[in-house]
C-alpha cells in the first residue's frame, strides 16, 4: 500500500534508481524493501517484477521506470484483496507446475494460506506435507519469497538462525493465545489444549519440532519471561506471567490493532516481555518535528520504545529513533552524556527508559505502560525529579552540610540540559577565588536579560525591590548576589555600571539598562548569547563589550573608558571594527571558559558521587 500510494502521488513514472529517494521524501522513512521481499542477484528490479499487480516496470530511452499497476482511486482494502487474488493464482500455478513434474507434494490452490488469516499470524512450519504453500505467511512482517520458492521450501534443511527465529515466532503466537484467554477471563490453559487453540487462532499447527524441540513442555520452559508453567496434579497448565497480566488496559482499548507476525528479536538472545503493538503509521505522513524541550524528548523516547516490537538493542536506538520520527536522536541536547556513554545517561531516567542486559547485549525498553498520555508522563517526570531532589537533600544533610535544602529545579521549559543525578550537590565544594567573579558575571547577565525583556514589553525601569522576583521568574533560580561577595543588591549592581544604571533614593532604588549611545537600545538584545543558560543559573557571560577585567572590583574603574570607547566608535569606523573584533575574541574565550567550567563541575559531581 505504501508503494502504491507513493507511485500514485508521483504523478508519473519514477526512475528505478530514484525509487528509494522518492520513498524517503514521501513517507519520511527509508524504503527497506529487503525487509519484506527477497532481493536476489537481479537487484530491486527483479524483485519488483514479482509484484506485477502493484508495480509495473517500463523501459524508456534505455532507463527503467516504475509506475503503479492499480488505479489511483483504489483503497487499501481493495489492494489487499487484489494481493490475495494474485497470491492464490500464484499458488495454483506452482501447484500445477509441481504436478506436471510428478512431485507428490503438489499443493492445490485451496491449500494456500487462507486470505482471511489474521495479519499477526506467526510463521507457519514448512514441515506440514499437506500445506507446503503455508511456508509463505499471510503476514506483512516476514519476507515474501520469490516466485516458485514456496514449493521447494521444505527441501532445504533449516539452519540454526531460522530455527531460532521460528521458535520466537511460535512463542509470540502462544502469548497471543494466552492474552486472548486473559481478556475472556478463561484462566490458565491446559497444555493438552494448547495445540488446538493455537491452530484455531492462527490456522497453522503448533509444530515445536521445527523449532528444534521434541515436545511442547521443553519448548515452553525455554521462555520463562513469556509464559508461566504450573503443574496441576499430573497435567501442566500455562498462563501469562504476572507482569503480562494487564487485562484492564486491554479492555480499555476499543480496538487493538493487529500486531506484526513476530517481534524483531536478536537471534542470540531470548525475547523479553512482549511490547504493545506499534500504531499503524499515517499514509504519507511527513517526518515529525524535533523535540523543543526535554519533556517532548522523553515523550518521543517513550513512544518509540512502545512502537518498536520486541527488545531494542542500545546501539541501534539512534537509528531506530531516526527511522521512526524522521529526525536525528540528539540526546546530548537534553541530557548530559558523560564518559559512561548513552547507557549511563539513560539510566538516569529510569522512570522513562529501562536499560537491561541479556547474554552480554544491552537492551532498552519503556518503563511506563503504553496507555499513558504525554500529560501523565510529564507528571511522572516531575514526581521523579522531586524524589531525586529530596534524595540529594537527605544526602547533603547526612554529611553535615548547612546547605541541605533541596536544590532548585531547572527551568520548567526544559530548554537546558538536565544534569546527572547528584550534580546538584556541587554546592558542597568550597568556592575558589574565581567563583565569585564568574557568578557575578552570570548574575549580571541574567539581570540584563530581565531588563531587556522589560524594554521589549515597553515597561519602565525596574524597582530593585522587585528584581529578585522577576529574576527568579525568568531563570528559575534565586538572585543570590551574596554568593558573588556583595551584601546588598544595589552595591552589586553599581559594580556593573557599564551594564545597568541604578538611580533613585535609598527607599526606592530603580534599575535600568545603561545608556551607551544612540545604538545601545538596538544592540542590547544581542548581548546575551542565545540558550547559554545552564540548568542551575542564567547564562554565564563576560562583559559583551570586550571586558578584560579579572575581578568585579575593576568594573567601576573600567566603566568610563568603555563609555568613551563607545562614543569614539560611533564616529570612527576603524575603531568600531577593532572593538567588534575584540568583542568576538572575548566571547570566544568566554565560551572556552564556560566549557571548561562545565567539565570541572561534572568532574567534581562525579567525584562526590563516587565518594558517597
Long-range contacts (C-beta under 8 A, 24 or more apart in sequence): 1-76, 1-79, 1-80, 1-283, 2-27, 2-283, 3-54, 3-55, 4-54, 4-68, 4-70, 4-74, 4-79, 5-283, 5-284, 6-284, 7-55, 7-66, 7-67, 7-68, 8-68, 8-72, 9-284, 12-67, 13-58, 13-60, 13-65, 13-66, 13-67, 14-65, 14-66, 14-67, 15-63, 15-64, 15-65, 15-66, 16-44, 16-45, 16-48, 16-57, 16-63, 16-64, 16-65, 16-66, 17-64, 19-44, 19-66, 26-284, 27-281, 27-284, 27-285, 28-285, 28-286, 28-287, 28-326, 29-287, 29-323, 29-324, 29-326, 30-323, 34-143, 35-143, 36-140, 36-143, 36-144, 37-143, 37-144, 38-143, 38-144, 38-145, 38-146, 38-149, 40-146, 50-144, 50-146, 50-147, 53-82, 53-83, 53-85, 53-86, 54-79, 54-83, 81-115, 84-115, 87-112, 87-113, 87-115, 87-136, 88-112, 88-115, 90-147, 90-150, 91-133, 91-150, 94-133, 94-147, 94-148, 94-150, 94-151, 95-133, 95-151, 97-148, 97-151, 98-151, 103-151, 105-129, 105-132, 105-151, 105-154, 106-151, 107-131, 107-132, 107-133, 107-150, 107-151, 113-137, 113-138, 113-203, 114-138, 114-203, 117-202, 117-203, 118-201, 118-202, 118-258, 119-258, 119-260, 119-261, 120-176, 120-258, 120-259, 120-260, 120-261, 120-277, 121-173, 121-202, 121-203, 121-204, 121-261, 122-169, 122-170, 122-172, 122-173, 122-202, 122-204, 122-261, 122-262, 123-165, 123-166, 123-169, 123-170, 123-261, 123-262, 124-204, 124-205, 125-166, 125-204, 125-205, 125-207, 125-210, 126-153, 126-154, 126-158, 126-210, 127-154, 127-207, 127-209, 127-210, 128-204, 128-205, 128-207, 129-154, 134-204, 137-261, 139-260, 139-261, 140-260, 140-261, 141-260, 141-261, 141-262, 142-261, 142-262, 158-210, 161-267, 163-210, 163-211, 163-212, 164-211, 164-212, 164-267, 164-268, 165-262, 165-267, 166-210, 166-211, 167-211, 167-212, 167-213, 167-219, 167-222, 168-262, 168-263, 168-265, 168-271, 169-261, 169-262, 170-206, 170-207, 170-208, 170-211, 170-219, 171-223, 171-226, 171-227, 171-271, 172-261, 172-262, 172-263, 172-271, 172-274, 173-198, 173-201, 173-202, 173-206, 174-198, 174-206, 174-220, 174-226, 174-227, 174-238, 175-226, 175-227, 175-240, 175-244, 175-274, 176-201, 176-259, 177-201, 178-227, 178-238, 178-239, 178-240, 178-244, 179-240, 179-244, 179-250, 182-239, 182-240, 182-245, 182-247, 182-250, 183-247, 183-250, 183-251, 185-247, 187-239, 188-230, 188-237, 188-238, 188-239, 189-237, 189-238, 189-239, 190-232, 190-235, 190-236, 190-237, 191-216, 191-217, 191-220, 191-229, 191-235, 191-236, 191-237, 191-238, 192-235, 194-238, 222-270, 223-270, 223-271, 225-270, 225-271, 225-272, 225-273, 226-271, 226-273, 226-274, 241-273, 243-273, 244-273, 244-274, 246-369, 249-369, 249-370, 249-371, 252-371, 253-371, 259-309, 260-309, 262-309, 262-310, 263-309, 263-310, 263-311, 264-308, 264-309, 264-310, 265-310, 265-311, 266-311, 266-313, 266-361, 268-359, 268-361, 269-311, 269-358, 269-359, 269-361, 269-363, 270-358, 271-310, 271-311, 272-311, 272-356, 272-358, 272-363, 272-365, 273-365, 275-305, 275-306, 275-308, 275-309, 275-310, 275-311, 275-365, 275-366, 275-370, 276-306, 276-370, 277-309, 278-306, 278-307, 278-308, 278-309, 279-307, 286-326, 287-325, 287-326, 287-327, 288-325, 288-326, 288-327, 289-327, 290-327, 290-328, 290-330, 291-334, 293-334, 293-413, 293-414, 293-415, 294-334, 294-335, 294-414, 294-418, 295-374, 295-377, 295-378, 295-381, 295-414, 296-414, 297-331, 297-333, 297-334, 298-349, 298-352, 298-377, 298-381, 299-374, 299-377, 300-325, 301-349, 301-352, 301-353, 302-352, 302-366, 302-368, 302-372, 302-377, 305-353, 305-364, 305-365, 305-366, 306-366, 306-370, 311-358, 311-363, 311-365, 312-363, 312-364, 312-365, 313-361, 313-362, 313-363, 314-342, 314-343, 314-346, 314-355, 314-362, 314-363, 314-364, 315-362, 317-342, 317-364, 332-417, 333-417, 334-414, 334-417, 334-418, 335-417, 335-418, 336-417, 336-418, 336-419, 336-420, 336-423, 336-602, 338-420, 338-602, 338-606, 345-420, 348-420, 348-421, 349-384, 351-380, 351-381, 351-383, 351-384, 352-377, 352-381, 385-409, 388-421, 389-424, 392-421, 392-422, 392-424, 392-425, 395-422, 395-425, 395-612, 396-425, 396-428, 399-428, 399-612, 401-427, 401-428, 403-427, 403-428, 407-536, 408-476, 408-477, 408-478, 408-536, 409-476, 410-476, 410-535, 410-536, 411-475, 411-476, 411-533, 411-535, 412-476, 415-531, 415-533, 416-531, 416-533, 416-534, 416-535, 417-534, 417-535, 418-535, 419-535, 419-536, 419-605, 420-602, 420-605, 420-606, 420-609, 421-609, 422-605, 422-608, 422-609, 422-612, 423-601, 423-602, 423-605, 424-536, 425-605, 425-608, 426-536, 426-601, 426-604, 426-605, 426-608, 428-608, 429-604, 429-608, 431-483, 436-483, 436-484, 436-485, 436-552, 437-550, 437-551, 437-552, 438-540, 438-593, 438-597, 439-480, 439-483, 439-484, 439-537, 440-484, 440-485, 440-492, 440-495, 440-496, 440-552, 441-540, 441-541, 441-542, 441-543, 442-537, 442-538, 442-539, 442-540, 442-541, 443-479, 443-480, 443-481, 443-484, 443-492, 443-537, 443-538, 444-492, 444-493, 444-496, 444-499, 444-500, 445-528, 445-538, 445-539, 445-540, 445-541, 446-471, 446-474, 446-475, 446-479, 446-537, 446-538, 446-539, 447-471, 447-479, 447-493, 447-496, 447-499, 447-500, 447-511, 448-499, 448-500, 448-513, 448-524, 448-527, 448-528, 449-474, 449-528, 449-538, 449-539, 450-474, 451-500, 451-511, 451-512, 451-513, 452-513, 452-524, 452-525, 452-527, 452-528, 455-513, 455-521, 455-524, 456-525, 460-512, 461-503, 461-510, 461-511, 461-512, 462-510, 462-511, 462-512, 463-508, 463-509, 463-510, 463-511, 464-489, 464-490, 464-493, 464-502, 464-509, 464-510, 464-511, 465-509, 467-511, 474-538, 475-533, 475-537, 475-538, 477-536, 477-537, 477-538, 484-552, 485-552, 494-556, 495-552, 495-553, 495-555, 495-556, 496-552, 496-555, 497-555, 497-556, 497-559, 498-543, 498-545, 498-547, 498-555, 498-558, 498-559, 498-562, 498-563, 499-543, 516-545, 516-562, 516-563, 516-566, 517-566, 517-567, 517-570, 518-570, 519-570, 520-566, 529-587, 532-594, 534-598, 540-590, 540-593, 540-594, 540-597, 541-590, 542-586, 542-587, 542-589, 542-590, 542-593, 543-586, 544-583, 544-586, 544-587, 545-579, 545-583, 546-579, 546-582, 546-583, 546-585, 546-586, 547-586, 548-586
